[in-house]
Amino acid sequence: MGYIVLLLASLLTSAGQLCQKQAATVWGRLARQPERAGVTVRWVLAAVFLLCLGMVAWLTVLRVLPVSQAYPMLSLNFVFVALAARFFFAEKATLRHWCGIAVIISGVILLGVGA
């Protein structure tokens, strides 16, 4: 159960970070528009909500898994955010970036196998 909640914590915090990106994007795109503040605040509130849920999940993880195992697994956030940025924001990633993601996933697998 600990690893499932850890995955949930990672997904929630990644989603919160993506909402922050969307808030920044909307803020820039809606310059001089009357709805700018309202739309941006909604994305910021969504980010805060998801990050708070992620923290609750993380605290649950810390009750059931050693922090030395759990904390490195949060590096999956880098993978989730990079993949989501590619698909939702059409951000480009270089070969070096994808190699780094492969190294992160390899590290998570190594840590998971040893647990």
C-alpha positions as CSV (number, residue, x, y, z in Angstrom):
1,M,0.0,0.0,0.0
2,G,2.8,2.4,0.8
3,Y,4.1,2.4,-2.8
4,I,0.6,3.0,-4.2
5,V,0.2,6.0,-1.9
6,L,3.7,7.2,-2.9
7,L,2.7,7.1,-6.5
8,L,-0.5,9.0,-5.6
9,A,1.6,11.6,-3.8
10,S,3.9,12.0,-6.8
11,L,1.0,12.3,-9.2
12,L,-0.9,14.9,-7.1
13,T,2.2,17.1,-6.6
14,S,3.0,16.8,-10.3
15,A,-0.5,17.9,-11.2
16,G,-0.2,20.8,-8.8
17,Q,3.0,21.9,-10.5
18,L,1.3,21.7,-13.9
19,C,-1.5,23.9,-12.6
20,Q,1.1,26.4,-11.5
21,K,2.5,26.3,-15.1
22,Q,-1.0,26.8,-16.5
23,A,-1.6,29.8,-14.1
24,A,1.6,31.4,-15.3
25,T,0.6,30.7,-19.0
26,V,-2.9,32.2,-18.5
27,W,-1.5,35.2,-16.7
28,G,0.8,36.0,-19.7
29,R,-1.7,35.1,-22.4
30,L,-4.6,37.2,-20.9
31,A,-2.7,40.4,-20.5
32,R,-5.1,43.4,-20.4
33,Q,-8.1,41.0,-20.3
34,P,-10.7,41.6,-17.5
35,E,-10.9,37.8,-16.7
36,R,-7.1,37.5,-16.3
37,A,-7.1,37.5,-12.5
38,G,-10.1,35.3,-12.1
39,V,-8.8,32.6,-14.4
40,T,-5.3,32.7,-13.0
41,V,-6.6,32.5,-9.4
42,R,-8.6,29.4,-10.2
43,W,-5.5,27.7,-11.6
44,V,-3.5,28.7,-8.5
45,L,-6.2,27.4,-6.2
46,A,-6.3,24.2,-8.1
47,A,-2.5,23.9,-7.6
48,V,-2.7,24.6,-3.9
49,F,-5.5,22.1,-3.5
50,L,-3.6,19.3,-5.4
51,L,-0.3,20.1,-3.5
52,C,-2.1,19.9,-0.2
53,L,-3.6,16.5,-1.1
54,G,-0.1,15.5,-2.2
55,M,1.2,16.5,1.2
56,V,-1.4,14.4,3.0
57,A,-0.5,11.4,0.8
58,W,3.2,12.0,1.5
59,L,2.6,12.1,5.2
60,T,0.8,8.8,4.9
61,V,3.8,7.4,3.0
62,L,6.1,8.5,5.8
63,R,4.1,6.5,8.3
64,V,4.5,3.2,6.4
65,L,7.8,3.5,4.5
66,P,11.3,4.4,5.5
67,V,12.1,7.9,4.3
68,S,15.4,6.6,2.8
69,Q,13.3,4.5,0.4
70,A,10.4,6.9,-0.1
71,Y,12.1,10.2,-0.7
72,P,14.2,9.1,-3.8
73,M,11.0,7.8,-5.3
74,L,9.7,11.3,-5.5
75,S,12.1,11.8,-8.4
76,L,9.2,10.3,-10.4
77,N,7.8,13.9,-10.3
78,F,10.5,14.9,-12.8
79,V,9.3,12.1,-15.2
80,F,5.6,12.9,-14.8
81,V,6.0,16.6,-15.2
82,A,8.3,16.2,-18.3
83,L,5.8,13.8,-19.9
84,A,2.8,16.0,-19.1
85,A,4.6,19.2,-20.3
86,R,5.3,17.4,-23.6
87,F,1.7,16.5,-24.1
88,F,-0.2,19.4,-22.5
89,F,2.1,22.3,-23.2
90,A,3.9,21.0,-26.4
91,E,7.2,21.6,-24.7
92,K,10.2,20.1,-26.5
93,A,12.6,17.7,-24.8
94,T,16.1,16.9,-26.1
95,L,17.7,13.5,-26.3
96,R,19.7,14.4,-23.2
97,H,16.5,15.2,-21.4
98,W,15.0,11.8,-22.3
99,C,18.3,10.1,-21.3
100,G,18.0,11.8,-17.9
101,I,14.5,10.6,-17.5
102,A,15.6,7.0,-18.3
103,V,18.3,7.3,-15.6
104,I,15.7,8.5,-13.1
105,I,13.4,5.6,-13.9
106,S,16.3,3.1,-13.7
107,G,17.1,4.5,-10.2
108,V,13.5,4.2,-9.1
109,I,13.4,0.6,-10.3
110,L,16.7,-0.2,-8.5
111,L,15.4,1.3,-5.3
112,G,12.1,-0.5,-5.7
113,V,13.7,-3.9,-6.3
114,G,15.9,-3.5,-3.1
115,A,12.9,-2.6,-0.9
